[in-house]
Amino acid sequence: SLDMCRMHRVLEVDKKSLIARIQPGVYGPHMEEQLEAEGVTLGHFPDSFVHSTLGGWVATRSAGMQSDKYGKIEDMVISLRMVTPSGTIITRTVPKSSNGIDIKHLCIGSEGILGVITEVVVQVHHKPEKEDWYGWLFPDFKSGLDAIHECHRGDCMPTVTRLNDPKKTALSFAFKHPKTGIKDKIAKAFKWYIGNVKKIDFNQCCLMVVKYEGTPQAFNRIKNRVTAIYKKHRGVCLGAEPGRSFAKVKFDFPHLRDYVMDRSIMADVSETATTWDNLRTLHESGLADVEQAIKDTGVDAWVGCHLSHSYRTGASLYFTFGCLQREGREIEQYLYVKKAAEDAFMKNGGTLSHHHAVGTEHLPWVEEDLSPTGLKAVKALKAGLDPNDIMNPGKIIPSEKPLDDWGLSAEAIDEFQSRS
Ligand SMILES: Cc1cc2nc3c(=O)[nH]c(=O)nc-3n(C[C@H](O)[C@H](O)[C@H](O)COP(=O)(O)OP(=O)(O)OC[C@H]3O[C@@H](n4cnc5c(N)ncnc54)[C@H](O)[C@@H]3O)c2cc1C
């Protein structure tokens, strides 16, 4: 493999055009430190921010938690340089172009199969003067979704909007620090008010975490507009604490997966995106299918979902699942459950991934997602730029029998299914 770590510098910041030329091996925190010294930010904060690089984000079409304001990484790239076995692609640093097929976007998301991205020019933003986090509670997932959808239609999205479904809400509250003394009494009284006056059912309620930012005036303007919309959808503001608590651990929580995996608990995520029209069907089908698949493997299931990237046309759904591992069959069990999630996405008008890319894990669904001719175009590009298949072989382009290569045999599928 290729270590890009020493290409870690922000080379230039153009404060008039608000763009920065950056080397791709830089890790998130080091890049933001260098940008902050110039008073700007990229605004890209994936959960993996601490351990991932600009080049990796561009190569996988990554999404950060502030995507509602700043976009996905592909929206931020102005130009790039990519070294391929057939030569170097250099795109022009211009805001937009009509120069035929968009080569820049063929490089973005190429996951290293065409070449190595060696420089990226990105759009940057002035650091906001004011920012803060808040928590809201909605009676159910639908009312939270409706509130987000209305914010999009009204062009007033906060910088971060993260809506947990009931299962994920219960998980978030399980991590709450216990209160003592007067704070405990106030919290209990507020809980009584939410349950008895606001008539919110604690088994169905959904926690939403939001972040606003901007100049003090812009901060207040968006906060007031969003508050009015949330209240219309029966949202109850929980104050700043739930949001600030989330902000403190936001880059730590996802790493629990590897910790629990070492202790015989299988845990992972599968995420997708679909249109507003399909969102609730996909949510329900995703939960049901993953839960059933886990039960097929002979153990109890925990499945939850959250939404943290949304658009005028739809949103991403991020499923988290966990269960006890079947000793000796851990990989088969995992692949069987993962397959159920991806099949549910395909069946319900989703995509194989909104921001985790293809790698090898999502190979079995590439052809269905892109269409057979779409895949032919990817193969032609690969053959043209990397005729000897030396760049990241085995990624993005599936073999003839992707499920077999994946390690999930037809026998294992039959055996698990026969339990249901
Ligand atoms: C706990 C956890 C949380 C995560 N949270 C998020 C999240 O919130 N949002 C999100 O989008 N993703 C998330 N991810 C997925 C992953 O971290 C991102 O996709 C990230 O963009 C990968 O960057 P990296 O530097 O780690 O790349 P790597 O993992 O090293 O590489 C990823 C792919 O990109 C290619 N690549 C890397 N650098 C280059 C380059 N310079 N030129 C060409 N190809 C290159 C590699 O060959 C590989 O195919 C998460 C992953 C984990 C484990």
The ligand as an ORCA input file, in Angstrom:
! r2SCAN-3c Opt
* xyz 0 1
  C     -15.466      4.618     12.922
  C     -15.649      5.106     11.522
  C     -16.472      6.204     11.269
  C     -16.647      6.663      9.961
  N     -17.430      7.767      9.742
  C     -17.560      8.254      8.491
  C     -18.354      9.422      8.247
  O     -18.934     10.030      9.157
  N     -18.454      9.863      6.971
  C     -17.810      9.233      5.951
  O     -17.923      9.686      4.824
  N     -17.083      8.129      6.153
  C     -16.930      7.635      7.389
  N     -16.159      6.517      7.603
  C     -15.519      5.860      6.460
  C     -14.070      6.376      6.156
  O     -13.419      6.832      7.285
  C     -14.125      7.471      5.175
  O     -14.700      6.974      3.990
  C     -12.796      8.173      4.829
  O     -13.090      9.036      3.772
  C     -11.659      7.298      4.458
  O     -10.476      8.100      4.485
  P      -9.046      7.464      4.814
  O      -8.044      8.558      4.735
  O      -9.135      6.681      6.063
  O      -8.880      6.532      3.559
  P      -8.470      4.996      3.494
  O      -9.401      4.188      4.326
  O      -7.020      4.877      3.699
  O      -8.787      4.733      1.953
  C     -10.101      4.656      1.482
  C     -10.050      4.422     -0.026
  O      -9.592      5.607     -0.669
  C      -8.401      5.348     -1.393
  N      -7.521      6.502     -1.206
  C      -7.100      7.047     -0.045
  N      -6.305      8.101     -0.291
  C      -6.223      8.223     -1.634
  C      -5.547      9.117     -2.511
  N      -4.782     10.104     -2.065
  N      -5.693      8.930     -3.840
  C      -6.459      7.939     -4.325
  N      -7.120      7.065     -3.549
  C      -7.003      7.211     -2.225
  C      -7.831      4.059     -0.826
  O      -7.106      3.369     -1.804
  C      -9.098      3.308     -0.430
  O      -9.655      2.641     -1.531
  C     -15.994      6.018      8.891
  C     -15.170      4.918      9.157
  C     -14.996      4.472     10.448
  C     -14.096      3.294     10.695
*
